[in-house]
Amino acid sequence: MEHSQIILSEMQKKNITAYKLAKETGISVSLFSKWRKNPTSEIASANLVLIADYLNCSVDYLLGRTDNPEVNK
């Protein structure tokens, strides 16, 4: 699974919209639309950190390196 798919799935589980996450992290809302259309593993590390912090999980979880969102948090 691509990193973007993991992020979008986690957002859906937590009922967080792309608009809300974008507004509160400063990440472009268009980035989330782009991920829906074309999932990618190319996500800037700074964005991964912002998203992990916002979703209250680890970067390793978003990268698919663990199934436990709490590992290496």
C-alpha positions, 0 to 999 in steps of 0.5 A: 500500500502506498503511503498516501493510501495509508494516510487517506485510510487513517483519515477516513477511520478518524473521520477527518476531512482533507480540508480540516487536515490541510487547514490545521497543518498548512498542507495543500488540500489539493495534495489530498485530491492528487493522492486520491487520483494517483496514490504515491509514495513520494511524500515530503518528509516534513509533510509526513511528520506534520500528518503523523503528529496530526493523526497521532501516529508514528511516521513508521506507521504511515510509511507502512513499516509497522501495523502499530500506529504507536510504534516509534512515536 
